[in-house]
Amino acid sequence: MVDADRARILDFRTARHHLDRRLTAGSLTEAAGAAGIQETDLGTAGISLHARVRDMTPDRLRDALTVDKSLVMVWAMRGAPYVVPTDEMAVFTTGSLPKGEESLRTYFGGWAKSLSDVGSSLEALVARAAEVATDVLDGQSLQVDRFRHAIAEHMPEIRGLKAPSGAHADLPEPLFRLLGQMGVACIAETRRMTDAVIVRADQWLGREQGADGDDQARLDLLRRFLRCYGPATPQMFAEWTARSIAEVRELFAKMEAELLAIDSDEWLLADDVRALQARRKPSGVRLLPARDPYLQQRDRERLLPEQKERKLLWRPVGAPGLVMVDGKAAAIWKASRARDTLTVTVQRFVPLPASVRRRVSDEADAIAPLRGAKEAVVSYPD
């Protein structure tokens, strides 16, 4: 019988996200390769990497993305912008690409009906968009809004569609983001997310990346998910990737020989049982930004059993980050910058003694340059 209580699972996940001990300086690809690093809001990827890697600076991340290009920013899981290792890009793009009409309907959400009404299958529409984007981006870079409209100019069928409730534009944003998951486009620059510069991935990186329809990439992504979020259910992976539960169950079935049932429909990689039992105790203070990979656990009650705390952390708009102290969720935090000073406001879940507050202040000072500030001031309103 596998011992998989809450504390053991959280310690396992913390270690797999490299939050128990920081990796050595320069280990950006190792940190990003665990589960990808989401860049929402702008600048959060650097803070997430700082939580995992020693001596993280804005220059190190910029060089990795634009000079040696060991990292690439691309639309990946759920169409969100992610920083991932360039050599493993296909795992996060092709690996997260919905396969088949049912999965595409799940991915497109409210846009699915409007897009289905244009007279062709969603798969055919996506393939057409990829062809157009390949031509539109040939030899040039486009600001993201120009990129969308350039594709729409060549695809009149996606213009004038009825936008679903909650959509922020009259063009189907999920369709454009799928072009990252198809390995066609990537993000070369982000002054602001609305001004992101889009380029052809093969031309930016100097080589082809990934292969559409590659089941191996999908299975590799599932393995990474289970390594970082296990034990997990098929539904959790379906939500993390925004694909149909039917497609996900097929992937789990293909990996049956590698999996071990923990409880009901929860699964763990059999090779990870020893790591789950080992319980290496995390240490240190981390300021995780909103949408940090660790916070994308789908079984949120495991991390925060109290509903009032879950409501504070996982807000649909203006979500805060999480303060972790020795692997435990201790508080939420938000930050604002005025000139050279970053003001970090901390709302506690548990008492924080003076020694811990000093460590929080040290961590805030360390992330200040990643937010364009020279120093940080920490306040505790309560």
Secondary structure, DSSP 8 states (H G I E B T S, - for coil): -----HHHHHHHHHHHTT-SS-B-TT-HHHHHHTT-EE--STTHHHHHHHTTBTT--HHHHHHHHHTS-SEEEEE-GGG-EEEEEGGGHHHHTGGG---SHHHHHHHHTTHHHHHHTTSS-HHHHHHHHHHHHHHHTTT--EEHHHHHHHHHHH-GGGTT----TT-SSSS-HHHHHHHHHTTSEEEEE-SSGGG-EEEEHHHHHTS----TT-HHHHHHHHHHHHHHH-SB-HHHHHHHHT--HHHHHHHHHHTGGGEEEEETTEEEEGGGHHHHHH-----SEEEE-TT-GGGG-S-HHHH--SHHHHHHHS-SSS--EEEEETTEEEEEEEEEEETTEEEEEEEESS---HHHHHHHHHHHHHHGGGGT-SEEEEE---
